[in-house]
């Protein structure tokens, strides 16, 4: 029984020592942050210290200092921001109120603080910020709302309407269902949508479609990848290929006839597009299959025989005789490649101005190797080399397969450049 009591006392002492140690550590952190001007952090560290030891006089005094300073800083910041009446200032005022409210919630949850010298309760002034927060929310939402209204009246241009839509959206993010922001956002967003048409590329490579409809393939690939990668936001729309085909058929036009800005602009107008991406495949080339050779020699130590010897007990024994062997072999490498070069442009339909023009090239190399023995002892060969020796002569992919891979690579390059343009 005596041992149990002793153990319990030791555990209690260890817990109290640890608590005192933590309390002191938090106090020192709070003081250091206060000295550095990090008032909010000082408040939080002081609160942590007092949760462990509520009757710590020095921590109580420090909390009074930093808490009063936090409120003073808050009031000064709000007054400074209040000199402006734009949306960002109102949002910053709201952020100041919410920050002080968060600090206040930490102070509120402290255990009762009693001055150990006087026995009186330590009183901390905690303001009720409910009205200020509600008012600053309304002010911030109203500022965005009015900015949106100004943009809608300024111009019907896509970029201006996008700004209007973004302002109405910001108002709703601060105060949900603020006035008729949702209705105005929908109206502005519809006017802000930029419609982009991606036309089939013109095939100028003189390949005479022996590799398939490569001009249509690359445009379809670009469309699908742009949609899949999320480059499109709520203000950008890609015109469907089916819609383009219907307009072309109705007008008895051929998309492959987009040879200049004028014809591209004409197509864009027919489609109701703001911008048109068109391109050309200038060259398609598959190199001849080439086979190169390199002669190599492998060497290794292996058992080449047996020999007799007399051991330490005078008995005759037999042991392996090691010797170096070599094997000469030839490494064959078969290679080919497909290269596609082209260019693309993005044209503004309204002005006919070229907004972007890039040259692109993609190459798909293919190569494979195999070995054949010339002479020598195969025991000199490693397992990997032997495996290559047993390998059949490889055959390259079909030309169409190489071209298709290069075409997709070119599409990836176009999409990456278009993605940067759209952003």
C-alpha positions, 0 to 999 in steps of 0.5 A: 500500500505504501509503495502504491501511494509513493508511485502515485505521488511521483506520477502526480509530481511528474505531471505537475512538473511537466505542466509547469514546464509547458506553461513556462514554454508558452509564456516565453513564446507569447512574450517573444511574439509580443516583443516582435510585434506578432500580437495575434500569436502572442494572444494565442500563446498566452491563452495556451499558458493560462489554460495550464496555469490560470493563476500565473500572474505574469501570464495574466499581465501579459495577456492583458497587454497583448489583448488590449494591443490586439484590439487597438491594432484592430481599431487602427486598421479598420479606421485606415481601411474605412477611408476607402470605399472600394470592395477590397477595403470592405473585404479587408475590414471584414477580415479584420473583424473576423480575425479579432472575433477568432482571437476573442473566442480563444480568450472567452474559453479560458478558465476563470482568471483570478489575480493570485495577489488580490483574489479579484477576478481578472476582467478582459474586455471582449467586444461583441462584433456581430453588428460590425461583421454583418455591416462589413459583409453587406458593405463588401457585397454591395461594393462588388454588386455596384462594381458589377452594375457599372461594368454591365452598363459600360460595354457589351464587350466580352471582357467587360461583361466577364468583369461584371460577372466576376463582381456579381459572383464575388458579391454572392460569395460574401453574402449568398443570394445578395439582392439579384446578384445571381440573376445579374451574374447569369446575364453577364456570364452569357454575354461574357462567354468567348466562343472558340472554333477549332477548324480542321487543319489544312493538309499541305504535306502532299501526303494525299491522305495515305496516312488517313484524315490527319487534318481532321484527326489533329483538330478532333484531338485538340478539341477533346484534350482541351475539354479534358484538361480543364483549360476552359472556364465558365467564360469559354466555350469550344464550338462543337465539331458537329456544329462546324460541319453543319455550317460548312455543309449549309454554306457548301464550304470546305474547312480545308480551304482556310488558307488566309485570315479572311477565310478564317474570319468568314468561317468564324462569323458563320459560326458565331465565334469570337476566335478561330484556331486554324492550322496547317500540316506542312510536312509529313516524313517517315525516314527509311529504316536503317540498320547499324551494327557494332561488334563487341567482345565479352570476357569471363572467367569460367571452369576450363578443366580439372587438376589433381593436387595433394591436400595438407593430409597427403590425400589426392584431391581434384579441383576446378581450373579457371581460365578466361574465355571470350565471345565476339558478337554483333549488336544490330540496331534498327531505327526509323522515325516519323516527323510532322511539321506545321503551324497554327494561328488564333484569329480574332473574328471581329478585327481579323487580327492574328492573336497568336501564331506558332510553328510546331514540329513533333518527332517520333523516333523508334529503335530496337536492338538484337545481338548475334554471335560471331565466334567464341565461347558463349559462356562469356556472355551475361544473362542479359546479353544471352537474352538479346542473342536469343531475341528475334529480329524486330520489325518497326511499327507501320508508318501510319502508326508512327505518323499517328503518334507524331500527330498526337504529339503535335496536338499536345504541343498545340494544346499546351500553347493554347492552354497558356493563351486561354489562361 
